[in-house]
């Protein structure tokens, strides 16, 4: 086999392998896959003073709900120090980061009429730790 033929063969095999990876990543998920769901909801913010006249330290909370057919199977509250009275995002991102480390993926974000933000997550049931 000549050198150009060898290079052409290697290029062809590499292209076929790469194309297979691309097509497989775009294939729809199996229809029999079961998911588990969770949500993170923004909570409240509050300020605390360590001494009279001292600057406030601001905190926020976020609530994580792990879904079950009866409602929340379990829930967790995350608290975080924030930059001010309206910063609920810090606690929400702390909760979202914890879910991401456990294999959850965010699928949607909404804002309710009361102003609460909600992030929705899912993961295949087989990904449970």
N, C-alpha and C positions, 0 to 999 in steps of 0.2 A: 504494500500500500504506500502511496506517495504521501509526502508531508501535507500538501493541501487537502488530500482526501481524509487524513487523520484529523486535521483541524475541523474540517466540515462535519465529520462524524461526531466529534466531541461537542461542537456547537449545537448540532441537531439534538443530541441526547440531553444536553443542558436545557435547551429550549423546551423540550417535551416535559422534563421534570419540573421546571419552573411553571409552565402552563398548567400542569396538573395541580400544583399547589394553589395557584390563583383560582382555578375553577372550584377546587374543593372548599376554599375559604368563602366562596360566594354561594355555595350550595345551601338551600334552605335547611333549617334545623329539622330533625326527625319529628314527625307529628305526634309520636307517642311520648315525647320528652315531657317530664313533669317538672314544674317550677315551684319554688317557694318564693314568697314575696315579703318585702319589708318596706316601711316608710319612715322618713325622718320629717318631723313637723317642728316648725319654729316654736319656741316657747316665749318666755318673758325675759325682760332685762331688768336689772336692779342695780342700785349703787350702794356702796357702803363707805363709811368714813371710819378710819382707824382712830381719829382724835378730833375733837371739836375744832373746826376751822381747817382741817386737813382736806386735801383734794379727795374727791370720790374715786373709788375703784369701781369699775363697771363690770358686770357679769351678765351672761346670757345662758339660757338653757335651750336644749333641743330634746325632743322625745323620739325614740326609735320604737316602732311597733313591728314585731315579727308576726305575720299574719297566720291565722288559723280559721277554720270554718266558723268558729264561734266568736271571732273577733281577734284581739291581740293574744297570741299564745304566750308571749312574754314581752316585756317592755323594758327599756333602759333610758335613763336620763343622763345627758351629758351637760356639764357646766364648763364654761370657759370664760376667762378674763377677756374683756373686749375693749374696744377703743372708745366707746361711748354708749349713751342710752338707747340708740337706735340700731346698734350693731348686733343683730341676731345671727348674722351669717357665720361668724366665727364658730359658734357652738354647732351650727348645722354642718359646717365643713369638717369639724372634728368628728362628728358622728358619721358623716359620709365616708371619711377617710378610714375609719375603723371598719365599716362595712366593706369597702374596697379591698382592704387587707385580708378579708375573709372570703373573697371571691365573688362578692355581689357586684352587679353592674347597674348603673343608673339608667332608667328607661324613660322617665318623665319628671317634669317639675311643674307644679301648679301653684296658684295663689288663690286662697279662699276669699270669700266676701268679707270675712273678719280681718283680713290682712295677713293671716298665717300663710307661710310658704310650706309646701309639702314636696319632698323629693321621693320618688318611688324607685325601688330596686327589685331585682330578681336575680336568681341563680338556679342552675339545675339542681334538683334534689340530691343528685349524686355528689355534688360539690360540698356537702355539709362536712364540717370539721369536727 
